Every structure is written in C-alpha cells, then in structure tokens.
C-alpha cells in the first residue's frame, strides 16, 4: 500500500474458551464486508496467528483482518452505513470481542 493509506486492523485476541471459524471468516465475512464497502475499499488481508515471539508460545491474536482506504473519511463513510450488518455477523464466526486500530501507512 502507498504512503498515507489508512489501514484499519481488526485483531481477535486468543483467550481460553474463545472460538474462531477461520473458514467462515475468509470465505463469508470478509467477502461480505468487501461487497458492502465497495470502491472505497482499496484492499484487504487476512492473517492467522501462529505463535508468539517466544518459542512454543501461543499467538496473542487468533486472527487479524486489515482493510485499506484512501482516507479516514472514506473508511467512515463506507463503513458507517453498514456497521450494524458487519458487526452483527461476528457471532457467526467468533465469540471474541475484536480490538480495532486505525493506522496511517508510512512506508
């Protein structure tokens, strides 16, 4: 992504008793989000946590989804209209409350 792009990261912390359906997330949820956000969405990535920094340690996050936009306004305008539908789909693949971070791509 180019410098100045806005990256919205949705991180799913791994905790005892948490569930996460990666297949649903990859093949249903993220494509649905992409369809709803339309041309405002520049791209998306999905990451699966494998381990922490120490050998044989658990990954702090089960999964991370990243979506990219030209500006914060572009994100807010496209996401806001569909927030209820997007957030309402979470119980279909996880019981984890996601952590969201909005960042600016620098390099």
Secondary structure as the mmCIF struct_conf table of DSSP 4:
data_model
#
loop_
_struct_conf.conf_type_id
_struct_conf.id
_struct_conf.beg_label_comp_id
_struct_conf.beg_label_asym_id
_struct_conf.beg_label_seq_id
_struct_conf.end_label_comp_id
_struct_conf.end_label_asym_id
_struct_conf.end_label_seq_id
TURN_TY1_P TURN_TY1_P1 UNK A 3 UNK A 4
STRN STRN1 UNK A 6 UNK A 13
TURN_TY1_P TURN_TY1_P2 UNK A 16 UNK A 17
STRN STRN2 UNK A 20 UNK A 20
HELX_RH_AL_P HELX_RH_AL_P1 UNK A 22 UNK A 24
HELX_RH_PI_P HELX_RH_PI_P1 UNK A 25 UNK A 29
HELX_RH_AL_P HELX_RH_AL_P2 UNK A 30 UNK A 37
HELX_RH_3T_P HELX_RH_3T_P1 UNK A 38 UNK A 40
STRN STRN3 UNK A 43 UNK A 48
BEND BEND1 UNK A 53 UNK A 54
TURN_TY1_P TURN_TY1_P3 UNK A 55 UNK A 56
HELX_LH_PP_P HELX_LH_PP_P1 UNK A 57 UNK A 59
BEND BEND2 UNK A 60 UNK A 60
STRN STRN4 UNK A 61 UNK A 69
BEND BEND3 UNK A 70 UNK A 70
HELX_RH_AL_P HELX_RH_AL_P3 UNK A 72 UNK A 80
TURN_TY1_P TURN_TY1_P4 UNK A 81 UNK A 82
HELX_RH_AL_P HELX_RH_AL_P4 UNK A 83 UNK A 88
TURN_TY1_P TURN_TY1_P5 UNK A 89 UNK A 89
HELX_RH_3T_P HELX_RH_3T_P2 UNK A 90 UNK A 92
TURN_TY1_P TURN_TY1_P6 UNK A 93 UNK A 93
STRN STRN5 UNK A 94 UNK A 94
HELX_LH_PP_P HELX_LH_PP_P2 UNK A 96 UNK A 98
STRN STRN6 UNK A 99 UNK A 104
#
